[in-house]
Amino acid sequence: LVGSTPILTEAYVLVVKTPKAYGKKDMKAIGDEFANALSANKGSKIVIPKEVDLPAGPSEYIIGTIPAGSVTTGIEWYLIPHGKAVYELGFQIDSTGLSKATLFTSIAQNFRFL
């Protein structure tokens, strides 16, 4: 899809500092908070977050689409609490390519804290 869409394919890691350390028991609340923020975008379709286990630890997995003018962005996020931070391992692509973008899952499955 490179070159045929105005939406850039991106992979990124954001670190959201938190006042306390979050653990496995907090996963649903973390996923719901991020999913609700994404759902606030008019026309977005966000799947209910689900907990997944990654080598980096338990995480919340969010996938969905968000309209961006005449095109739609597909997003795939893994939210991983670690210490007093939540790491957002994020991917975006033109929504028509999201289901074929298996590299995103592969990157998440190989993400680790050293």
Protein Blocks (a to p, Z undefined) as FASTA:
>chain_A
ZZpacbdcdddddddddfbdcdfklmmmmmmmmmmmmmmpghiacddddddddfkbpcdd
ddddddehjaccddddddddehjbdcdddddddfklmmmmmmlmmmmmmgccZZ
